[in-house]
Amino acid sequence: LTEFLCKMKDIGYLVEGGKNILSFEVKPQAGEDADLVVANAKRTLLEAWRSG
């Protein structure tokens, strides 16, 4: 994910003040708590963003 975000920055898709949107879809598997799935996805995205 970090490499993907870095590549999006490198090609100019993600720039400060830019208006492009990047979205991710996550959904729980059977038996998983939806709130935990979303929280983990947010944590993973933030960690990748900070690392890039």
C-alpha positions in Angstrom: 0.0 0.0 0.0 2.9 2.4 0.8 4.4 1.8 -2.6 1.1 2.3 -4.3 0.5 5.7 -2.5 4.1 6.7 -3.3 3.5 6.0 -7.0 0.3 8.0 -6.9 2.3 10.9 -5.6 5.2 10.3 -8.1 2.9 10.5 -11.1 1.2 13.6 -9.7 -2.2 12.1 -8.9 -1.9 12.9 -5.2 -0.7 16.4 -4.7 -1.1 18.9 -1.9 -4.1 21.0 -2.7 -5.2 18.7 -5.5 -8.8 17.7 -6.1 -8.3 14.0 -7.1 -10.0 11.4 -5.0 -8.6 8.0 -4.1 -11.0 5.6 -2.3 -10.8 2.1 -0.9 -13.6 -0.3 -0.3 -13.5 -2.7 2.6 -16.1 -5.1 3.8 -16.2 -7.6 6.6 -16.0 -11.3 6.0 -18.6 -13.5 7.6 -18.3 -13.2 11.4 -16.1 -10.1 11.3 -17.1 -6.9 13.1 -17.7 -4.1 10.6 -16.4 -1.4 12.9 -13.2 -3.3 13.5 -12.7 -3.9 9.8 -13.1 -0.1 9.1 -10.8 0.8 12.0 -8.1 -1.5 10.8 -8.4 -0.2 7.3 -8.0 3.3 8.5 -5.0 2.4 10.6 -3.4 0.6 7.7 -4.0 3.5 5.4 -2.6 6.1 7.8 0.5 4.0 8.5 1.1 3.6 4.8 0.6 7.4 4.2 3.1 8.3 7.0 5.6 5.8 5.7 5.4 7.2 2.1 
